[in-house]
C-alpha cells in the first residue's frame, strides 16, 4: 500500500516539518486499527491507540519522535532489515503471524504490513506499519487443524469401514478399511454410487431405507447386505447409515459404517448345511431302521417257516443277522450316506473265505445308497450260504468269483456270481427263501433283477441293478465337510 501523507492548506503549518497535518494525526490516533507512521529513521510520527494497546503500551502514551527500536529493542534483525528495505527500495512487505518474543516474555504472533509513504515530491518519507495481534486467530487455526488431524486419524485408522456418501449415493470419501472390506481400490470407488457396487438382490431394500432416512422418517438404519467386489464376487457386510444435515435441515451427506461379516455368513451357511444334512440323516436313519426291522421280521418268519429244527433255524437266523450287522457297521462309519460295493462284498463274505482268497471280488468303484448296501449284503450272504451248503464252497478247491461293471445313464450295475470247483449242480425242485429274498430285494431298493443259471459246473448268477455314482449322491459334499 503506497501513499502520500501531506498537510491540509498551504497556510496551515505541519507538525515537526514532516508533512503530516494535525488533522491526519488526530484521525490516525483514533483509528480502530493498529497503525503507526515512521520517518526514514524509524522514529514515530504518530500511532493509533489500538496500535499502542496491541503493543502493550498505554493508549495515550506520547510517542511522536521516539525511535521504534529504542522502544522495542527486542525486534529481530530480520524485521529491521525488512523495514530498511521498505524505506530504501519503496516496496511493500508483509508477514502472516510472525512470532515476536520480547525479552520480558509474552510471546505473540503478529500479522503486519509495511508500506512506504511519500512526500509531495514523490520521495519516500518513511513507512506506515499496519499490525494485528494474531494469537487468537492462530490458535483458532491450530484448533481447526488439530480437530482435522484427529478426524483424519479416526477416519483413516478406524477398524470399521467408513464412507461419506452424497444424498444421490455418490461416494465422497472412503477410508482404507472400507476399501479393504469391499475389495476395491479407493480410486475406483470415487465417483461411483453405492448403487453401482450393491448386489442387485439387496439394492431395493437399501434404497427404501435410504429414502426413509432422507425423508426424516428415521434417524438411522442398519441392515445386512452384499456389495460386489471388483471380481464380481459378493461381499457380506453389516451396514449402519446415518444422515448429516445442514443448519437449514437440508440433507448434506450420509455416513456409512460397514463391518465385514463374510466369515459369519460362511459359518451360518455351513451350519445350515450341517443341520439340513443332520435332518436328512435322521430321516434316513428312521426310514432304514423301519426297513431293517421289517427285513429282520421277514427273515425270522421265513427261516422258522422252512426250517423245522429250532437249532438249525437259530443258526441260519443268527448268520443272516450278522451279515446285516457288518453292513450296518460300514453305514454307521459313513454316517449313513451309503457304502462302497467292494467293502460291502468283503464284509458280507469274510466269514465264507473272502479273506483267504477262496472268494474274490473285482470291479470298479460303485457307491451304494444305504438301502442298496443292505440289500447287497443280504444277497451276498444268501448266495454264499447256498455255496457253502450245495455249491463251490461245499468242498476243498472250490472258488467263487464276483465281477461287476457299470454302464449307461443312469448307471446300471451288471454283477456276476460264478462258482467253480464245487460238486456237480442240479437245478432245485423248488424255490427256497434265499432265491425269493434275492429277487424281492433287487426289485425293491435296486430296481433290478436276478437271473440264476444252475449249470453243472457251478451256479452262475447275474444281478442287474440301478446304482448312483459317488459324485451324484445327495450329501456327497456334506460327507466331505463332516470328515474335515
The 8 nearest C-alpha neighbors of each residue, nearest first, counted from 0:
[[1, 114, 91, 2, 115, 113, 112, 116],
 [0, 2, 115, 114, 116, 3, 91, 117],
 [3, 1, 116, 117, 4, 0, 115, 114],
 [4, 2, 117, 116, 118, 5, 119, 1],
 [3, 5, 19, 18, 118, 2, 116, 117],
 [6, 4, 18, 19, 3, 20, 118, 7],
 [7, 5, 20, 18, 19, 13, 8, 4],
 [6, 8, 20, 11, 9, 5, 22, 13],
 [9, 7, 11, 10, 6, 12, 20, 5],
 [8, 10, 11, 7, 6, 12, 13, 5],
 [9, 11, 8, 12, 7, 13, 6, 20],
 [12, 10, 8, 9, 13, 7, 6, 20],
 [11, 13, 10, 14, 9, 20, 6, 16],
 [12, 14, 20, 18, 16, 19, 6, 15],
 [15, 13, 16, 19, 17, 20, 21, 12],
 [14, 16, 17, 13, 18, 19, 44, 12],
 [17, 15, 14, 13, 18, 19, 12, 20],
 [18, 16, 19, 15, 14, 13, 44, 38],
 [17, 19, 5, 6, 13, 16, 20, 4],
 [20, 18, 5, 17, 6, 13, 4, 14],
 [21, 19, 6, 13, 23, 22, 14, 24],
 [20, 22, 24, 23, 25, 14, 19, 13],
 [23, 21, 25, 20, 24, 26, 7, 19],
 [24, 22, 26, 20, 21, 25, 27, 19],
 [23, 25, 27, 21, 22, 26, 28, 20],
 [24, 26, 22, 27, 28, 23, 21, 29],
 [27, 25, 23, 29, 24, 28, 22, 30],
 [26, 28, 24, 30, 29, 25, 47, 23],
 [47, 29, 27, 48, 25, 26, 30, 46],
 [28, 30, 26, 27, 47, 48, 31, 25],
 [29, 31, 27, 32, 28, 47, 26, 49],
 [32, 30, 49, 29, 33, 47, 48, 28],
 [33, 31, 30, 49, 34, 50, 47, 129],
 [50, 32, 34, 49, 130, 129, 47, 131],
 [35, 33, 129, 47, 50, 128, 46, 32],
 [34, 36, 46, 128, 127, 45, 47, 37],
 [35, 37, 127, 45, 44, 43, 126, 46],
 [38, 36, 43, 41, 42, 126, 125, 44],
 [39, 37, 125, 41, 40, 42, 124, 126],
 [38, 40, 125, 41, 124, 86, 37, 126],
 [41, 39, 38, 42, 37, 125, 66, 67],
 [40, 42, 37, 38, 39, 67, 66, 43],
 [43, 41, 66, 37, 65, 64, 40, 38],
 [44, 42, 37, 63, 64, 45, 65, 36],
 [43, 45, 63, 37, 36, 64, 42, 38],
 [46, 44, 36, 43, 63, 35, 24, 62],
 [47, 45, 35, 28, 34, 36, 50, 48],
 [28, 48, 46, 50, 49, 27, 34, 30],
 [47, 49, 58, 51, 50, 28, 52, 29],
 [50, 48, 33, 52, 47, 51, 32, 31],
 [33, 49, 51, 53, 47, 48, 52, 34],
 [52, 50, 56, 54, 48, 58, 49, 53],
 [51, 53, 49, 55, 54, 56, 50, 58],
 [52, 54, 50, 51, 55, 49, 132, 33],
 [55, 53, 51, 52, 56, 50, 49, 132],
 [54, 56, 52, 53, 51, 57, 50, 58],
 [55, 57, 51, 52, 54, 58, 60, 53],
 [58, 56, 60, 59, 52, 51, 55, 48],
 [57, 59, 48, 51, 52, 60, 56, 49],
 [60, 58, 57, 61, 48, 51, 56, 62],
 [59, 61, 57, 58, 62, 56, 51, 48],
 [62, 60, 63, 59, 65, 64, 45, 58],
 [61, 63, 65, 60, 64, 43, 45, 46],
 [62, 64, 44, 43, 45, 65, 61, 42],
 [65, 63, 43, 42, 44, 62, 66, 45],
 [64, 66, 42, 43, 63, 62, 67, 70],
 [67, 65, 42, 69, 68, 41, 43, 70],
 [66, 68, 70, 69, 42, 41, 71, 65],
 [67, 69, 71, 72, 70, 66, 74, 41],
 [70, 68, 66, 72, 71, 67, 65, 73],
 [69, 71, 67, 68, 72, 66, 65, 73],
 [72, 70, 68, 69, 73, 74, 67, 101],
 [71, 73, 68, 69, 74, 70, 67, 101],
 [74, 72, 101, 71, 75, 102, 100, 68],
 [73, 75, 72, 71, 76, 78, 68, 79],
 [76, 74, 77, 78, 73, 79, 99, 72],
 [75, 77, 79, 78, 80, 74, 81, 73],
 [78, 76, 80, 79, 75, 81, 74, 82],
 [77, 79, 81, 80, 76, 75, 82, 74],
 [80, 78, 76, 82, 81, 77, 83, 75],
 [81, 79, 83, 77, 78, 82, 76, 84],
 [80, 82, 84, 78, 83, 79, 77, 85],
 [83, 81, 79, 85, 84, 80, 78, 86],
 [84, 82, 80, 86, 81, 85, 87, 79],
 [83, 85, 81, 87, 82, 88, 86, 80],
 [84, 86, 90, 89, 82, 83, 88, 87],
 [87, 85, 83, 89, 84, 125, 88, 115],
 [86, 88, 84, 85, 89, 83, 123, 90],
 [87, 89, 84, 85, 90, 86, 83, 123],
 [88, 90, 85, 86, 115, 87, 123, 91],
 [91, 89, 85, 88, 114, 92, 115, 84],
 [90, 92, 114, 113, 85, 0, 93, 115],
 [93, 91, 113, 112, 90, 114, 85, 94],
 [92, 94, 112, 111, 113, 91, 95, 110],
 [95, 93, 111, 110, 97, 96, 112, 92],
 [94, 96, 110, 97, 111, 93, 109, 133],
 [95, 97, 110, 109, 108, 133, 98, 94],
 [98, 96, 109, 108, 95, 94, 110, 99],
 [97, 99, 108, 107, 109, 96, 100, 106],
 [100, 98, 107, 106, 108, 101, 97, 109],
 [99, 101, 106, 104, 98, 102, 107, 105],
 [102, 100, 73, 103, 104, 99, 106, 105],
 [103, 101, 104, 73, 100, 105, 72, 106],
 [104, 102, 101, 105, 100, 106, 73, 71],
 [105, 103, 102, 101, 106, 100, 107, 99],
 [104, 106, 107, 100, 103, 101, 102, 99],
 [107, 105, 100, 99, 104, 101, 98, 108],
 [106, 108, 99, 98, 134, 105, 109, 100],
 [107, 109, 98, 96, 134, 133, 97, 99],
 [110, 108, 96, 132, 97, 133, 131, 111],
 [109, 111, 96, 95, 131, 94, 130, 133],
 [110, 112, 130, 129, 94, 93, 109, 131],
 [113, 111, 93, 129, 128, 92, 130, 114],
 [112, 114, 128, 92, 91, 127, 93, 129],
 [115, 113, 91, 0, 127, 126, 1, 85],
 [116, 114, 126, 89, 1, 125, 85, 127],
 [117, 115, 2, 3, 126, 123, 125, 124],
 [116, 118, 123, 3, 124, 122, 121, 2],
 [117, 119, 121, 120, 3, 122, 124, 4],
 [120, 118, 121, 117, 5, 3, 122, 4],
 [119, 121, 118, 122, 117, 123, 3, 124],
 [122, 120, 117, 118, 119, 123, 3, 124],
 [121, 123, 117, 120, 118, 124, 119, 116],
 [124, 122, 117, 125, 116, 115, 86, 118],
 [123, 125, 117, 38, 116, 39, 118, 122],
 [126, 124, 38, 39, 37, 123, 116, 86],
 [125, 127, 115, 37, 116, 114, 36, 86],
 [126, 128, 36, 114, 113, 35, 115, 37],
 [129, 127, 113, 35, 34, 112, 36, 130],
 [128, 130, 34, 112, 111, 33, 113, 127],
 [131, 129, 111, 33, 110, 128, 34, 112],
 [130, 132, 110, 109, 133, 33, 111, 129],
 [131, 133, 109, 134, 108, 110, 53, 130],
 [132, 134, 108, 136, 109, 135, 96, 110],
 [133, 135, 108, 137, 136, 132, 107, 138],
 [136, 134, 138, 137, 133, 139, 132, 140],
 [135, 137, 139, 133, 138, 134, 140, 132],
 [138, 136, 140, 134, 139, 135, 133, 141],
 [139, 137, 141, 135, 140, 136, 134, 142],
 [138, 140, 136, 142, 141, 137, 135, 143],
 [141, 139, 137, 143, 138, 142, 144, 136],
 [140, 142, 138, 144, 143, 139, 145, 137],
 [141, 143, 145, 139, 140, 144, 146, 138],
 [142, 144, 140, 146, 141, 145, 147, 139],
 [143, 145, 147, 141, 146, 142, 148, 140],
 [146, 144, 148, 142, 147, 143, 141, 149],
 [147, 145, 149, 143, 148, 144, 142, 150],
 [146, 148, 144, 150, 145, 149, 151, 143],
 [149, 147, 145, 151, 146, 150, 152, 144],
 [150, 148, 146, 152, 151, 147, 145, 153],
 [149, 151, 147, 153, 148, 152, 154, 146],
 [152, 150, 154, 148, 149, 153, 155, 147],
 [151, 153, 149, 155, 150, 154, 156, 148],
 [152, 154, 150, 156, 157, 151, 155, 149],
 [155, 153, 151, 152, 157, 156, 150, 174],
 [154, 156, 174, 152, 153, 151, 157, 175],
 [157, 155, 153, 152, 154, 158, 175, 174],
 [158, 156, 159, 153, 154, 155, 160, 176],
 [157, 159, 156, 176, 160, 258, 155, 161],
 [160, 158, 157, 258, 257, 176, 161, 256],
 [177, 159, 161, 176, 257, 256, 258, 174],
 [162, 160, 256, 255, 177, 174, 173, 159],
 [163, 161, 173, 255, 172, 254, 164, 174],
 [164, 162, 254, 172, 171, 253, 170, 255],
 [163, 165, 170, 253, 171, 252, 169, 168],
 [164, 166, 252, 169, 168, 167, 253, 170],
 [167, 165, 168, 252, 164, 253, 250, 251],
 [166, 168, 165, 169, 192, 164, 252, 193],
 [169, 167, 192, 165, 166, 193, 164, 170],
 [168, 170, 192, 165, 164, 191, 167, 190],
 [171, 169, 164, 189, 172, 192, 190, 191],
 [172, 170, 164, 163, 169, 165, 189, 173],
 [171, 173, 163, 162, 170, 174, 164, 189],
 [174, 172, 162, 161, 177, 163, 175, 185],
 [173, 175, 155, 177, 176, 161, 154, 160],
 [176, 174, 178, 177, 155, 179, 173, 160],
 [175, 177, 160, 179, 178, 174, 180, 159],
 [160, 178, 176, 180, 179, 174, 175, 161],
 [179, 177, 181, 175, 183, 176, 180, 182],
 [178, 180, 176, 182, 177, 181, 175, 183],
 [179, 181, 177, 182, 178, 176, 259, 160],
 [182, 180, 178, 183, 179, 228, 177, 234],
 [183, 181, 179, 228, 180, 178, 229, 184],
 [182, 184, 178, 181, 229, 228, 185, 187],
 [185, 183, 187, 186, 178, 188, 182, 179],
 [184, 186, 188, 187, 178, 189, 183, 173],
 [187, 185, 184, 189, 188, 183, 190, 178],
 [186, 188, 185, 184, 189, 183, 191, 190],
 [189, 187, 185, 191, 186, 190, 170, 184],
 [188, 190, 186, 191, 170, 187, 185, 171],
 [189, 191, 169, 170, 188, 192, 171, 187],
 [192, 190, 188, 189, 169, 170, 195, 193],
 [193, 191, 169, 168, 194, 195, 170, 190],
 [192, 194, 195, 168, 196, 197, 169, 191],
 [193, 195, 192, 197, 196, 202, 168, 191],
 [196, 194, 193, 192, 197, 191, 198, 227],
 [195, 197, 227, 226, 193, 194, 198, 228],
 [198, 196, 226, 194, 195, 227, 202, 225],
 [197, 199, 226, 225, 201, 200, 227, 202],
 [200, 198, 202, 201, 197, 203, 194, 225],
 [199, 201, 198, 202, 203, 197, 225, 204],
 [202, 200, 199, 198, 204, 203, 224, 205],
 [201, 203, 205, 199, 204, 200, 197, 206],
 [204, 202, 206, 205, 201, 207, 200, 199],
 [203, 205, 207, 206, 202, 201, 208, 200],
 [206, 204, 202, 208, 203, 207, 209, 201],
 [205, 207, 209, 203, 208, 204, 210, 202],
 [208, 206, 204, 210, 209, 205, 203, 211],
 [207, 209, 211, 205, 210, 206, 212, 204],
 [208, 210, 206, 212, 211, 207, 205, 213],
 [211, 209, 213, 207, 212, 208, 214, 206],
 [210, 212, 214, 208, 216, 209, 213, 217],
 [211, 213, 209, 217, 215, 210, 214, 216],
 [214, 212, 210, 215, 211, 209, 250, 242],
 [213, 215, 211, 212, 216, 210, 217, 209],
 [216, 214, 212, 213, 217, 211, 218, 210],
 [215, 217, 211, 214, 212, 218, 213, 210],
 [218, 216, 212, 215, 219, 211, 220, 214],
 [217, 219, 212, 241, 215, 216, 242, 220],
 [220, 218, 241, 240, 217, 212, 242, 221],
 [219, 221, 240, 239, 208, 241, 222, 218],
 [222, 220, 239, 238, 240, 219, 223, 237],
 [223, 221, 238, 237, 224, 239, 220, 205],
 [222, 224, 237, 236, 238, 221, 225, 235],
 [225, 223, 236, 235, 201, 222, 237, 226],
 [224, 226, 235, 234, 198, 233, 236, 197],
 [225, 227, 197, 234, 198, 196, 233, 228],
 [228, 226, 233, 196, 231, 232, 198, 234],
 [227, 229, 231, 230, 182, 232, 181, 183],
 [228, 230, 231, 183, 182, 227, 232, 181],
 [231, 229, 228, 232, 227, 182, 233, 183],
 [230, 232, 228, 227, 229, 233, 226, 196],
 [231, 233, 228, 227, 230, 234, 229, 226],
 [234, 232, 227, 226, 225, 228, 235, 231],
 [235, 233, 226, 225, 227, 236, 261, 181],
 [234, 236, 225, 261, 260, 224, 259, 233],
 [237, 235, 259, 260, 258, 224, 223, 257],
 [236, 238, 223, 258, 257, 222, 224, 260],
 [237, 239, 257, 222, 221, 256, 236, 223],
 [240, 238, 221, 256, 220, 255, 257, 222],
 [241, 239, 255, 220, 219, 254, 256, 221],
 [242, 240, 219, 254, 253, 218, 255, 243],
 [241, 243, 253, 252, 254, 244, 240, 250],
 [242, 244, 252, 251, 253, 250, 241, 245],
 [245, 243, 250, 251, 248, 249, 242, 246],
 [244, 246, 248, 249, 247, 251, 250, 243],
 [247, 245, 248, 244, 249, 250, 251, 243],
 [246, 248, 245, 249, 244, 250, 251, 243],
 [249, 247, 245, 244, 246, 250, 251, 243],
 [248, 250, 245, 244, 247, 251, 246, 243],
 [251, 249, 244, 252, 243, 245, 248, 213],
 [250, 252, 244, 243, 245, 249, 166, 165],
 [253, 251, 165, 243, 164, 166, 242, 250],
 [252, 254, 242, 164, 163, 241, 243, 255],
 [253, 255, 163, 241, 240, 162, 242, 164],
 [256, 254, 240, 162, 161, 239, 253, 163],
 [255, 257, 161, 239, 160, 238, 240, 159],
 [258, 256, 238, 160, 237, 236, 159, 239],
 [259, 257, 237, 236, 159, 260, 160, 238],
 [258, 260, 236, 261, 180, 235, 237, 257],
 [261, 259, 236, 263, 262, 235, 264, 258],
 [260, 262, 235, 264, 263, 259, 265, 234],
 [263, 261, 265, 264, 260, 266, 259, 267],
 [262, 264, 266, 260, 265, 261, 267, 268],
 [265, 263, 267, 261, 266, 262, 268, 260],
 [264, 266, 268, 262, 267, 263, 269, 261],
 [265, 267, 269, 263, 264, 268, 270, 262],
 [268, 266, 270, 264, 265, 269, 271, 263],
 [269, 267, 271, 265, 270, 266, 264, 272],
 [268, 270, 266, 272, 271, 267, 273, 265],
 [271, 269, 273, 267, 268, 272, 266, 274],
 [272, 270, 268, 274, 273, 269, 267, 275],
 [273, 271, 269, 275, 270, 274, 276, 268],
 [272, 274, 270, 276, 271, 275, 277, 269],
 [275, 273, 277, 271, 276, 272, 270, 278],
 [276, 274, 272, 278, 277, 273, 271, 279],
 [275, 277, 279, 273, 274, 278, 280, 272],
 [276, 278, 274, 280, 279, 275, 273, 281],
 [279, 277, 281, 275, 280, 276, 282, 274],
 [278, 280, 276, 282, 277, 281, 283, 275],
 [279, 281, 283, 277, 278, 282, 284, 276],
 [282, 280, 284, 278, 283, 279, 285, 277],
 [283, 281, 285, 279, 284, 280, 278, 286],
 [282, 284, 280, 286, 281, 285, 279, 287],
 [283, 285, 281, 287, 286, 282, 280, 288],
 [286, 284, 282, 288, 283, 287, 281, 289],
 [285, 287, 283, 289, 284, 288, 282, 290],
 [288, 286, 290, 284, 289, 285, 291, 283],
 [287, 289, 291, 285, 290, 286, 284, 292],
 [288, 290, 292, 286, 287, 291, 293, 285],
 [291, 289, 287, 293, 288, 292, 294, 286],
 [292, 290, 294, 288, 293, 289, 287, 295],
 [291, 293, 295, 289, 294, 290, 296, 288],
 [292, 294, 290, 296, 291, 295, 297, 289],
 [295, 293, 291, 297, 292, 296, 298, 290],
 [296, 294, 292, 298, 297, 293, 299, 291],
 [295, 297, 293, 299, 294, 298, 292, 300],
 [296, 298, 294, 300, 295, 299, 301, 293],
 [299, 297, 295, 301, 296, 300, 302, 294],
 [298, 300, 296, 302, 297, 301, 295, 303],
 [299, 301, 297, 303, 298, 302, 304, 296],
 [300, 302, 304, 298, 303, 299, 297, 305],
 [303, 301, 299, 304, 300, 305, 298, 306],
 [302, 304, 306, 300, 301, 305, 312, 299],
 [303, 305, 301, 302, 306, 300, 307, 299],
 [306, 304, 302, 303, 301, 307, 432, 431],
 [305, 307, 303, 312, 308, 304, 302, 311],
 [308, 306, 309, 305, 303, 304, 312, 311],
 [307, 309, 311, 310, 306, 312, 303, 313],
 [310, 308, 312, 311, 313, 307, 306, 303],
 [311, 309, 313, 312, 308, 314, 315, 307],
 [312, 310, 314, 308, 313, 309, 315, 306],
 [311, 313, 309, 315, 310, 314, 306, 303],
 [314, 312, 310, 316, 311, 315, 317, 309],
 [313, 315, 311, 317, 312, 316, 318, 310],
 [316, 314, 318, 312, 317, 313, 311, 319],
 [315, 317, 313, 319, 318, 314, 312, 320],
 [316, 318, 320, 314, 319, 315, 313, 321],
 [319, 317, 321, 315, 320, 316, 314, 322],
 [318, 320, 322, 316, 321, 317, 315, 323],
 [319, 321, 317, 323, 322, 318, 324, 316],
 [322, 320, 324, 318, 323, 319, 317, 325],
 [323, 321, 319, 320, 325, 324, 347, 318],
 [324, 322, 320, 321, 326, 325, 327, 319],
 [323, 325, 321, 327, 322, 326, 320, 328],
 [326, 324, 328, 322, 327, 323, 346, 321],
 [325, 327, 329, 328, 323, 324, 343, 330],
 [328, 326, 324, 330, 329, 325, 331, 323],
 [327, 329, 331, 325, 326, 330, 324, 332],
 [330, 328, 326, 332, 327, 331, 333, 338],
 [331, 329, 335, 333, 327, 332, 328, 337],
 [330, 332, 334, 328, 333, 329, 335, 327],
 [331, 333, 329, 330, 334, 328, 335, 327],
 [332, 334, 330, 335, 331, 336, 329, 337],
 [335, 333, 331, 332, 336, 330, 280, 337],
 [336, 334, 330, 333, 337, 331, 369, 280],
 [335, 337, 334, 333, 369, 368, 330, 474],
 [338, 336, 368, 369, 335, 367, 330, 333],
 [339, 337, 367, 366, 330, 372, 340, 329],
 [338, 340, 366, 342, 341, 365, 367, 343],
 [341, 339, 343, 342, 365, 366, 344, 367],
 [340, 342, 344, 343, 339, 345, 360, 364],
 [343, 341, 345, 344, 339, 340, 346, 338],
 [342, 344, 340, 346, 341, 345, 347, 376],
 [345, 343, 341, 347, 342, 346, 348, 340],
 [346, 344, 342, 348, 343, 347, 349, 341],
 [347, 345, 343, 344, 349, 348, 325, 342],
 [346, 348, 344, 322, 345, 376, 349, 343],
 [349, 347, 351, 345, 353, 350, 346, 344],
 [348, 350, 353, 351, 352, 354, 346, 345],
 [351, 349, 348, 352, 353, 347, 354, 346],
 [352, 350, 348, 349, 353, 383, 358, 387],
 [353, 351, 357, 355, 354, 349, 350, 358],
 [352, 354, 358, 349, 356, 348, 355, 357],
 [353, 355, 352, 349, 356, 358, 357, 345],
 [356, 354, 352, 353, 357, 358, 349, 351],
 [355, 357, 358, 353, 354, 359, 352, 398],
 [356, 358, 398, 352, 355, 353, 399, 359],
 [357, 359, 353, 399, 356, 352, 398, 400],
 [360, 358, 400, 356, 401, 353, 399, 357],
 [359, 361, 401, 402, 400, 358, 362, 341],
 [362, 360, 402, 401, 403, 359, 363, 341],
 [361, 363, 403, 402, 404, 364, 360, 341],
 [364, 362, 365, 404, 361, 403, 405, 341],
 [365, 363, 366, 362, 339, 340, 341, 468],
 [364, 366, 340, 339, 363, 367, 468, 469],
 [367, 365, 339, 469, 468, 338, 340, 467],
 [368, 366, 338, 372, 337, 371, 339, 340],
 [367, 369, 337, 371, 370, 372, 338, 366],
 [370, 368, 337, 372, 371, 335, 373, 367],
 [371, 369, 373, 372, 368, 444, 374, 287],
 [370, 372, 374, 368, 373, 369, 367, 444],
 [373, 371, 369, 375, 374, 367, 370, 368],
 [374, 372, 376, 370, 371, 375, 326, 377],
 [373, 375, 371, 377, 376, 372, 440, 370],
 [376, 374, 378, 372, 377, 373, 379, 371],
 [375, 377, 373, 379, 374, 378, 347, 380],
 [376, 378, 380, 374, 375, 379, 381, 373],
 [379, 377, 375, 381, 380, 437, 376, 382],
 [380, 378, 382, 376, 377, 381, 383, 375],
 [379, 381, 377, 383, 378, 382, 384, 347],
 [380, 382, 384, 378, 383, 379, 433, 377],
 [383, 381, 385, 379, 384, 380, 386, 378],
 [384, 382, 386, 380, 385, 381, 379, 387],
 [383, 385, 381, 387, 386, 382, 380, 388],
 [384, 386, 382, 388, 383, 387, 389, 381],
 [387, 385, 390, 383, 392, 389, 384, 391],
 [388, 386, 392, 393, 384, 385, 389, 390],
 [389, 387, 385, 386, 393, 390, 384, 392],
 [390, 388, 386, 385, 393, 387, 391, 422],
 [389, 391, 386, 421, 393, 392, 387, 388],
 [421, 392, 390, 397, 418, 386, 393, 420],
 [393, 391, 387, 386, 397, 394, 390, 398],
 [392, 394, 387, 391, 390, 388, 389, 386],
 [395, 393, 392, 397, 421, 396, 391, 422],
 [396, 394, 397, 393, 392, 421, 420, 391],
 [397, 395, 420, 394, 398, 421, 391, 392],
 [398, 396, 420, 391, 421, 392, 395, 419],
 [397, 399, 357, 419, 391, 418, 358, 420],
 [398, 400, 418, 358, 417, 419, 357, 359],
 [399, 401, 359, 417, 416, 358, 360, 418],
 [400, 402, 360, 416, 415, 359, 361, 417],
 [403, 401, 361, 415, 362, 414, 360, 400],
 [404, 402, 414, 362, 413, 415, 361, 412],
 [403, 405, 413, 362, 412, 363, 414, 406],
 [404, 406, 412, 411, 410, 413, 403, 407],
 [407, 405, 411, 410, 404, 412, 408, 413],
 [406, 408, 410, 409, 411, 405, 412, 465],
 [409, 407, 410, 406, 411, 465, 405, 467],
 [408, 410, 407, 411, 465, 466, 467, 406],
 [409, 411, 408, 407, 406, 466, 465, 405],
 [412, 410, 465, 406, 405, 464, 466, 407],
 [411, 413, 405, 464, 463, 465, 404, 414],
 [412, 414, 463, 403, 404, 462, 405, 411],
 [415, 413, 403, 462, 461, 402, 412, 463],
 [416, 414, 461, 402, 401, 460, 403, 417],
 [417, 415, 401, 460, 459, 400, 461, 418],
 [416, 418, 459, 400, 399, 458, 415, 401],
 [417, 419, 399, 457, 458, 391, 398, 400],
 [420, 418, 398, 457, 421, 391, 397, 456],
 [421, 419, 397, 391, 396, 398, 422, 418],
 [391, 420, 422, 397, 390, 419, 394, 457],
 [423, 421, 424, 390, 391, 420, 394, 456],
 [424, 422, 455, 456, 421, 425, 457, 390],
 [425, 423, 455, 457, 422, 454, 453, 456],
 [424, 426, 427, 453, 455, 423, 454, 428],
 [425, 427, 453, 428, 424, 454, 452, 429],
 [428, 426, 429, 425, 430, 453, 431, 424],
 [427, 429, 426, 430, 425, 431, 453, 424],
 [428, 430, 427, 431, 426, 434, 432, 435],
 [431, 429, 434, 432, 427, 435, 428, 433],
 [430, 432, 433, 434, 429, 435, 305, 427],
 [433, 431, 435, 434, 436, 301, 430, 302],
 [432, 434, 436, 435, 431, 381, 437, 382],
 [435, 433, 437, 436, 432, 431, 430, 438],
 [434, 436, 432, 438, 437, 433, 439, 431],
 [437, 435, 433, 439, 434, 438, 440, 432],
 [438, 436, 434, 440, 378, 435, 439, 441],
 [437, 439, 435, 441, 436, 440, 449, 448],
 [440, 438, 442, 436, 441, 437, 435, 443],
 [439, 441, 443, 437, 442, 438, 374, 436],
 [442, 440, 447, 445, 443, 438, 448, 439],
 [441, 443, 446, 447, 439, 440, 448, 445],
 [444, 442, 440, 441, 446, 445, 439, 447],
 [445, 443, 371, 446, 370, 441, 440, 442],
 [444, 446, 464, 441, 447, 465, 443, 371],
 [447, 445, 442, 443, 464, 444, 465, 441],
 [448, 446, 464, 442, 441, 463, 445, 465],
 [447, 449, 463, 441, 442, 462, 438, 464],
 [448, 450, 462, 461, 438, 463, 451, 460],
 [449, 451, 461, 460, 462, 452, 448, 459],
 [452, 450, 460, 459, 461, 453, 449, 458],
 [453, 451, 459, 454, 458, 460, 450, 426],
 [454, 452, 458, 426, 424, 459, 451, 457],
 [453, 455, 457, 456, 452, 458, 424, 459],
 [456, 454, 424, 423, 457, 425, 453, 458],
 [457, 455, 454, 423, 419, 424, 420, 421],
 [458, 456, 418, 454, 419, 455, 424, 459],
 [457, 459, 453, 418, 454, 452, 417, 460],
 [458, 460, 417, 452, 416, 451, 453, 457],
 [461, 459, 451, 416, 450, 415, 452, 458],
 [462, 460, 415, 450, 414, 449, 416, 451],
 [463, 461, 449, 414, 413, 448, 415, 450],
 [462, 464, 413, 447, 448, 412, 414, 449],
 [465, 463, 447, 445, 412, 411, 446, 466],
 [464, 466, 411, 445, 412, 410, 446, 447],
 [467, 465, 410, 411, 412, 464, 367, 468],
 [468, 466, 366, 472, 410, 469, 471, 367],
 [467, 469, 471, 470, 366, 472, 365, 466],
 [470, 468, 472, 366, 471, 467, 475, 365],
 [471, 469, 468, 472, 475, 467, 473, 476],
 [472, 470, 468, 469, 473, 467, 475, 474],
 [471, 473, 469, 475, 470, 474, 467, 468],
 [474, 472, 475, 471, 476, 336, 470, 477],
 [473, 475, 477, 476, 472, 478, 276, 336],
 [474, 476, 478, 477, 472, 473, 470, 479],
 [477, 475, 479, 478, 474, 480, 473, 470],
 [476, 478, 474, 480, 479, 475, 481, 276],
 [479, 477, 481, 475, 476, 480, 474, 482],
 [478, 480, 476, 482, 477, 481, 483, 475],
 [481, 479, 477, 483, 478, 482, 476, 273],
 [482, 480, 478, 479, 483, 477, 273, 476],
 [481, 483, 479, 480, 478, 477, 333, 334],
 [482, 480, 481, 479, 478, 477, 476, 269]]
